[in-house]
Amino acid sequence: MHPKALLDACADLVAQVLRFEHPADAVVSRYFREHRSLGPRERATLAETAYAVLRRKLLFEHFAGSGSGSRERRLAILGFAGPRDFLKSALNEQEKAWLDQCDAVDRATLIERHRHNLPEWLAEPLKAQLGEDFWPLVDALDQVAPLDLRVNTLNDKRDDVRQELKIAGIAAQPTPYSPWGLRVEGKPALTKLDAFARGAIEVQDEGSQLLALLTDARRGQMVVDFCAGAGGKTLALGAAMRNTGRLYAFDVSAHRLDNLKPRLARSKLSNVHPAAIAHERDERIKRLAGKIDRVIVDAPCSGLGTLRRNPDLKWRQSPKASEELTAKQSAILQSAARLLKPGGRIVYATCSLLREENEAIAAAFTAANPDFRRLSVQELLEQARIADAAQLCSEGGQDLRLWPHRHGTDGFYAAAWEKAPS
């Protein structure tokens, strides 16, 4: 594609994602469906340009004020993900001079909001929570997230799959914490691989894999993935159970559970039972009350731990939305806890960075449920033979606290409880 045409396409896509009418990944996917003639490199440039604008929106809008042309074109120029000489061949002399001026600005001289590119409602609590560690987090959120895979250990071994990927020209390294994970370089076409087709690998962030390990689902148990979604953790739990016992995948969205079906077929698991429920008090939940060994509640949340992958979330979320979520999270956790039999374990998890969705929910549940004993996540991870477990936890080892800048994962939180024996 000619440079000018590609830049015009980038400006068009930027305009669409900045309407914030739908998640950015859905907008990008729809754009590609509507422009099927685009090649792989053009698609990569378009997507990465749109995401760069979302990541640095405040800074780029600040710079755009001194440029010429449409707002979307200026933003696309600033975020353009291709080579600089290619981009400049699409610009007029005035635009080239303006871009050079923007490139020459010392980022250290900018005001804070143009350096962190976060809305103030999010920046302020993160500063209070992290102190000097706030800026390393900002730097990490400005980067593209790595591609992690989980090896389906029901039928394959991690080292064997790693070698198989190497033969296919894909470099991968074992993840530092999860014994199931591989971190892949670049963004290869995984769906074309035999390893993908036969269910040997699934795309899953290492942090999400650790949540499944923390749940400690075992052979022959009754287990519930309470907010299963597309089933990433469900599949990990099923493999850990060695395809025995009974694993329920509940979600209020039948559409999300539909996305589990092809993954489940590839996995060769037969112990998984997906079921759409109306709400957290559904009759199916009542029938299983007091019968379940393990429950994981990966609760609906703001998703702010995934900003490397979904930078539009920081502009689409709001304090009001976060407040509404916390009420829902508490209700879901309380309902899910009724499923446990005495001696059973429940894990509450989110991919949020905010205390309100994490520590505050866990503290309230502990106070309201004296028959549930809070477990040390560090001890549970050590029992699962996870290396450097203490580094993955909050001070004292009580909770799992994963950060992009510290652990290379998405941001995750988890707390765990055991129901008192009767």
C-alpha positions in Angstrom: 0.0 0.0 0.0 1.2 3.5 -0.8 2.4 5.4 2.3 -0.3 8.1 1.9 -3.0 5.5 1.5 -1.8 3.7 4.6 -1.6 6.8 6.7 -5.2 7.7 5.6 -6.3 4.3 6.7 -4.6 4.7 10.0 -6.3 8.1 10.5 -9.7 6.4 9.7 -9.1 3.6 12.2 -7.9 6.1 14.9 -11.1 8.1 14.4 -13.2 5.0 14.9 -11.5 3.7 18.1 -11.6 7.2 19.6 -15.4 7.2 19.5 -15.2 4.6 22.3 -18.5 3.1 21.3 -17.0 -0.4 21.4 -13.9 -2.1 22.7 -10.9 -1.2 20.6 -10.1 -4.8 19.7 -13.6 -5.2 18.3 -13.3 -2.0 16.3 -10.0 -3.2 14.8 -11.3 -6.6 14.0 -14.4 -5.1 12.3 -12.2 -2.7 10.3 -10.1 -5.7 9.0 -13.2 -7.6 8.0 -14.4 -4.6 6.0 -11.0 -4.2 4.4 -10.0 -7.8 3.5 -7.4 -6.7 0.9 -5.1 -5.5 3.7 -1.9 -7.6 4.0 -0.4 -8.8 7.3 2.1 -5.9 7.6 -0.5 -3.3 6.8 -2.8 -4.8 9.4 0.0 -4.8 12.0 0.8 -1.1 11.3 -2.9 -0.1 11.5 -3.5 -1.9 14.8 -0.3 -0.9 16.4 -0.9 2.8 15.4 -4.4 2.8 16.9 -3.1 1.2 20.1 -0.2 3.7 20.3 -2.7 6.6 20.1 -4.8 5.0 22.9 -1.7 4.5 25.1 -0.4 8.1 24.7 -3.7 9.9 24.1 -3.1 12.8 26.4 0.5 13.5 25.1 -0.5 13.1 21.5 -3.5 15.4 21.9 -1.2 18.0 23.5 1.2 17.8 20.5 -1.7 17.7 18.0 -2.8 21.2 19.0 0.2 22.7 17.1 -0.2 20.6 14.0 -2.3 21.0 10.8 -4.8 18.8 9.1 -7.5 16.8 10.7 -7.2 15.7 14.4 -7.3 12.0 13.5 -4.5 12.5 10.9 -2.3 14.3 13.4 -2.8 11.6 16.0 -2.1 8.9 13.4 1.1 10.6 12.4 2.2 10.8 16.1 1.4 7.2 16.7 2.4 5.7 13.4 3.9 2.3 14.0 5.9 2.0 10.7 9.4 3.2 9.8 9.9 7.0 10.1 11.2 7.4 6.5 8.1 5.5 5.2 5.9 7.8 7.2 7.6 11.0 6.1 7.2 10.0 2.5 3.4 10.5 3.1 3.8 14.0 4.7 4.0 17.5 3.3 6.9 19.7 4.4 4.9 21.5 7.1 3.9 18.1 8.6 7.5 16.9 8.5 8.8 20.0 10.3 6.0 19.7 13.0 6.8 16.0 13.5 10.5 16.7 14.0 9.6 19.3 16.6 7.4 16.8 18.5 10.2 14.2 18.3 12.7 16.7 19.8 10.6 17.4 22.9 12.3 16.2 26.1 9.7 14.0 27.7 11.1 14.7 31.2 10.1 18.4 30.8 6.4 17.5 30.3 3.7 17.9 32.9 2.8 14.7 34.7 -0.5 14.0 32.9 1.4 14.1 29.5 4.0 11.7 30.9 1.7 9.1 32.5 -1.2 9.3 30.0 -3.7 8.2 32.6 -7.0 9.8 33.7 -6.6 11.5 37.0 -9.2 9.3 38.7 -6.9 6.3 38.0 -3.5 8.0 38.3 -4.1 9.4 41.9 -4.9 6.0 43.6 -2.1 4.3 41.8 0.4 6.9 43.0 -0.9 6.6 46.5 -0.6 2.8 46.3 2.8 2.5 44.6 4.7 5.6 45.6 8.0 5.7 43.6 7.0 2.5 41.9 4.3 4.4 40.0 6.6 5.6 37.2 8.0 2.1 36.4 4.4 0.9 36.1 3.7 3.8 33.7 6.7 2.7 31.6 5.4 -0.9 31.6 1.9 0.1 30.6 3.4 1.9 27.6 4.8 -1.3 26.2 3.2 -4.1 24.2 2.3 -7.1 26.3 4.2 -10.4 25.6 2.5 -13.4 24.2 2.2 -16.2 26.7 1.0 -19.7 26.0 -0.1 -22.4 28.4 0.9 -26.0 27.4 -1.9 -28.5 27.9 -0.1 -30.9 30.2 -2.9 -33.4 29.9 -1.3 -34.7 26.7 1.9 -32.7 26.2 5.1 -31.6 28.0 6.3 -28.0 28.0 9.8 -28.9 26.8 8.5 -31.0 23.9 6.1 -28.2 22.8 8.9 -25.7 23.0 11.0 -27.8 20.7 8.1 -28.2 18.3 7.7 -24.4 18.2 11.4 -24.0 17.5 11.2 -26.3 14.5 8.4 -24.2 13.3 10.6 -21.1 13.5 9.0 -19.7 16.7 11.3 -18.8 19.6 9.8 -19.4 23.0 11.1 -19.4 26.6 9.7 -21.0 29.7 7.7 -18.5 31.8 9.6 -17.6 35.0 6.8 -18.6 37.4 4.2 -20.9 35.8 5.4 -24.5 35.1 2.8 -24.6 32.3 3.8 -21.5 30.4 5.9 -20.5 27.3 6.6 -16.8 26.4 6.8 -16.4 22.6 8.7 -13.8 20.7 6.7 -11.7 18.3 3.2 -12.5 17.2 3.3 -15.7 15.1 0.3 -17.2 13.4 -0.4 -19.8 16.0 -3.7 -21.1 14.6 -1.8 -22.6 11.6 0.3 -24.8 13.9 -0.4 -28.5 14.6 0.2 -27.8 18.3 -2.7 -25.4 18.3 -5.0 -27.6 16.3 -4.5 -30.6 18.6 -5.0 -28.5 21.7 -1.4 -28.6 23.0 -1.3 -24.8 23.5 -3.7 -22.0 24.5 -3.0 -18.3 24.6 -3.1 -17.4 28.3 -1.2 -14.8 30.3 1.2 -16.3 32.9 -0.7 -14.4 35.6 -3.9 -16.2 34.7 -2.1 -19.5 34.7 -1.0 -18.8 38.3 -4.7 -18.2 39.3 -5.5 -21.7 38.2 -2.5 -23.1 40.0 -3.6 -21.3 43.2 -7.0 -22.9 43.0 -5.3 -26.3 43.2 -8.0 -28.4 41.5 -7.2 -32.1 41.9 -8.2 -35.5 40.5 -11.8 -36.5 41.2 -12.9 -33.2 42.7 -16.0 -31.2 42.1 -14.8 -27.8 40.9 -16.6 -24.6 39.7 -15.2 -21.8 37.6 -17.8 -19.3 38.6 -17.2 -16.5 36.0 -15.7 -18.7 33.3 -16.0 -16.4 30.3 -14.2 -17.9 27.3 -12.8 -20.6 29.6 -9.0 -20.0 29.7 -8.8 -21.0 33.4 -11.5 -23.6 33.0 -9.2 -25.5 30.5 -6.2 -25.1 32.8 -8.2 -26.5 35.8 -9.5 -29.4 33.7 -6.0 -30.4 32.7 -4.8 -30.1 36.4 -7.7 -32.5 37.3 -6.3 -34.9 34.7 -9.7 -35.0 33.0 -11.4 -36.6 36.1 -14.0 -35.3 38.5 -16.5 -32.7 37.4 -15.7 -29.1 36.4 -18.6 -26.6 36.0 -18.0 -23.5 33.8 -20.6 -21.0 34.8 -21.2 -17.6 33.2 -24.1 -15.2 32.8 -23.1 -14.7 29.1 -24.0 -17.6 26.8 -22.1 -15.8 24.1 -18.9 -15.9 26.1 -19.4 -19.6 26.8 -19.9 -20.3 23.1 -16.2 -19.2 22.6 -15.2 -22.0 25.0 -16.7 -24.7 22.8 -14.0 -24.9 20.1 -11.2 -24.6 22.7 -12.8 -27.3 24.7 -13.0 -29.6 21.7 -9.3 -29.1 21.0 -8.3 -29.7 24.6 -9.7 -33.3 24.6 -11.2 -32.6 28.1 -14.4 -34.5 28.9 -14.9 -33.4 32.5 -16.0 -29.8 31.7 -19.7 -28.9 31.9 -20.4 -25.3 30.6 -23.6 -23.7 31.7 -25.1 -20.3 31.3 -26.7 -19.0 34.4 -29.2 -16.1 34.9 -27.4 -14.5 37.8 -25.3 -15.5 40.8 -28.4 -16.8 42.7 -29.4 -19.1 39.8 -31.2 -22.4 40.7 -28.2 -24.4 39.4 -26.1 -22.7 42.0 -28.5 -23.6 44.8 -28.6 -27.3 43.8 -24.8 -27.5 44.1 -24.6 -25.6 47.5 -22.3 -27.3 49.9 -21.0 -29.9 47.4 -18.0 -28.2 45.8 -14.3 -28.8 46.6 -12.8 -25.8 44.7 -14.3 -22.5 43.4 -12.6 -19.8 41.5 -14.3 -16.4 41.1 -12.5 -14.4 38.4 -14.9 -11.6 39.0 -16.1 -9.0 36.5 -13.8 -6.0 37.0 -12.5 -2.9 35.4 -9.8 -4.9 33.6 -7.2 -2.2 34.3 -4.5 -4.8 34.8 -4.7 -5.5 31.1 -3.9 -1.9 29.9 -1.0 -3.1 27.9 -3.4 -5.1 25.8 -6.5 -2.9 26.1 -5.3 0.7 26.5 -8.8 2.0 25.6 -10.1 0.7 29.0 -8.6 3.7 30.9 -10.7 6.0 28.7 -13.8 3.9 28.7 -14.0 3.2 32.4 -15.0 5.7 35.1 -15.1 6.0 38.9 -18.9 5.5 38.7 -18.5 2.3 36.7 -15.9 1.1 39.2 -18.3 1.7 42.1 -21.0 -0.3 40.4 -18.5 -3.2 39.9 -17.6 -3.5 43.5 -21.1 -4.1 44.6 -21.4 -6.8 41.9 -18.1 -8.3 42.9 -19.1 -8.6 46.6 -22.5 -10.2 45.7 -20.8 -12.7 43.3 -18.2 -13.8 45.8 -20.8 -14.2 48.6 -23.0 -16.4 46.3 -20.1 -18.5 45.0 -18.9 -19.2 48.6 -22.2 -21.0 49.3 -21.1 -23.7 46.9 -18.2 -24.9 49.0 -18.3 -28.0 51.2 -16.5 -27.9 54.5 -12.8 -27.9 54.0 -13.2 -26.5 50.4 -11.2 -23.6 49.0 -12.4 -20.5 47.2 -10.2 -18.1 45.3 -11.3 -14.6 44.5 -9.5 -12.9 41.6 -9.5 -9.9 39.4 -7.4 -8.3 36.6 -7.8 -4.9 38.2 -5.1 -2.7 39.8 -7.4 -0.9 42.2 -7.6 -1.7 45.9 -11.4 -1.1 45.9 -11.9 -4.1 43.6 -9.3 -6.3 45.4 -8.2 -5.9 49.0 -11.4 -4.1 50.0 -13.6 -6.9 48.7 -11.5 -9.5 50.3 -11.5 -7.7 53.7 -15.3 -7.3 53.6 -15.8 -11.0 52.8 -13.6 -12.1 55.6 -15.4 -9.8 58.1 -18.8 -11.1 57.0 -17.9 -14.8 57.0 -16.3 -16.0 60.2 -16.7 -19.6 59.0 -14.1 -19.0 56.3 -10.4 -18.9 57.1 -8.2 -16.6 55.1 -5.3 -18.6 53.6 -1.8 -17.4 52.9 -1.4 -17.2 49.1 2.4 -17.4 49.5 2.1 -20.7 51.3 -0.3 -22.0 48.7 2.1 -21.1 45.9 5.0 -22.6 47.7 3.0 -25.8 48.1 2.5 -25.7 44.4 6.3 -25.4 44.0 6.1 -21.9 42.4 9.5 -20.3 42.3 10.0 -17.0 44.2 6.4 -17.1 45.6 7.1 -14.3 48.1 7.8 -11.9 45.2 4.4 -12.6 43.7 2.5 -11.6 46.9 1.6 -8.6 48.9 3.6 -7.8 52.0 3.3 -10.7 54.5 2.3 -13.1 51.7 -1.5 -12.9 52.2 -2.6 -12.0 48.7 -1.4 -12.6 45.1 -0.4 -9.2 43.6 1.0 -9.3 40.1 2.2 -6.1 38.3 3.3 -5.7 34.7 6.5 -3.8 35.7 7.5 -6.3 38.4 6.5 -9.6 37.1 6.0 -9.2 33.3 2.4 -10.4 33.6 -0.9 -8.5 33.4 -2.0 -7.0 36.7 -3.7 -9.6 38.8 -5.0 -9.9 42.4 -6.1 -13.0 44.2 -7.2 -13.9 47.7 -8.1 -17.4 49.0 -10.2 -18.9 51.9 -11.0 -22.3 53.3 -14.4 -23.1 54.6 -14.2 -24.4 58.2 -14.8 -28.1 58.6 -18.2 -28.9 60.0 
